[in-house]
Amino acid sequence: MSAAAPGTSKAAHSDVAAKKKKGPGALATAYLVIYNVVMTAGWLVIAVGLVRAYLARGSYHGLYYSIEKPLKFFQTGAVLEILHCAVGIVPSSVVLTGFQVMSRVFLTWAVTHSVREVQSEDSVLLFVTAWTVTEIIRYSFYTFSLLNHLPYLIKWARYTFFLVLYPMGVSGELLTIYAALPVVQKTGLYSVTLPNKYNFSFDYYSFLILVMVSYIPLFPQLYFHMIRQRKKVLGHIEDYSKVE
């Protein structure tokens, strides 16, 4: 087997690195732009629905019912983001994206939809509001980034609003799951008891408690990761402003 020329491996490595740095192809980019525009519009519909319902009722209680259908549709639509990572058109971790997306889908369907008693809780409006503002900013950020025309205001909002919205959303999620616990325990929702032909048991009540406990190690990690990202993305701009 003949040896490669001295510069061949470096050149090949450079080509691979260049390919990795390149974004998705034209077709994938067009698809992602359409996807993000649709998702931005969808969450704007939810935001407008919340405001209109509040103005019509004069109260924030029970606003969930006014946006229930679009919330379920567009939050479930975020599952496609896992596929985007899996096929490589978005350079993000499949595991991390899957966790973040499925945790919201779980709360949307397995908690809020399944336990109707919690739908009128104020905690639901808390996380829905946090999700709505977050997603409008996030999908707008992705859209303009794909078009290579990202306004600084959207970049700043992307890496600043989470400081309040993330704790707000997590608080709403935890309070909603907590409110669902008595109903789940009483009704035995989604629980499987022994004996049965599969010799398998599952206690949904205990599972929800474990979900709540999992927030303790996960929330700080994700939150401080975003803070580090904020310093990385906005830090040099803020330092430059101070110098001026």
C-alpha positions, 0 to 999 in steps of 0.5 A: 500500500503506497503512503499518502503524500505529506500534505494529503491527510492535512488537506483531507482533514481541512476538507472534512472540517470545511464540510462540518462548518458548512450549514445544511444544503439549499433544500434543507435550509429552505425546509428549515426556514419554512419550518421555523417561520411556521412555528414562529407564526404558531406561537404568535397565534397562541400569544394573540389568543392569550391576550384576546382571551384576557381582554375579553374575560378581564381575568387570567383565570382559565385562559388555557382553554382559549389556546389549548388546541394550538398549544397541543399542535405546535408543541407536538410539532417540536418533535420534528426538531429531534428528527432534524438533529438525527438526520444531521440538518441541525448540528445539535445533540439528539439526546439534549434536544430530545429531552427538552422537547419530550419533557414539554410534550409530556407535560402538554399531553400526559399531565395537562391534557390527561388531568383536566383538573389542573387546566384551570390552575394558574401554574399552567398559565405560568409555563404557557406564557414562558413557553410562548415568549421563549418559542417566539424568540427562539424560532425567530432567532433560528429563522434569521440565522438561517437567512444570515440576517440576524438582528442584534435585538433578537440575538440579545433577547434569545440570550437574555430573556431566558434569565427570567423565562426559564425559572418561570417556566420550570416553576409553572411546570413543577406546580402543575405536576404537583397539582396533578398528584392528588388526582393521579393518586386517587384515580390511578391514572396510567398506573398498572397494578398486579396481578396481570398477565404481563407480570408488570406494574407501574405507578404513575404517581411515583413516576411523576414524583421522580420527574419532579425530583429530576428537575433538581440536578437538571435545571441548574445544569441547563440554566448555567449552560445558557448563562455561559452561552450568553457570556460567550455570545454577548460578552465580547459585544458588551465589553466592546461597548464598555470600552467605547 
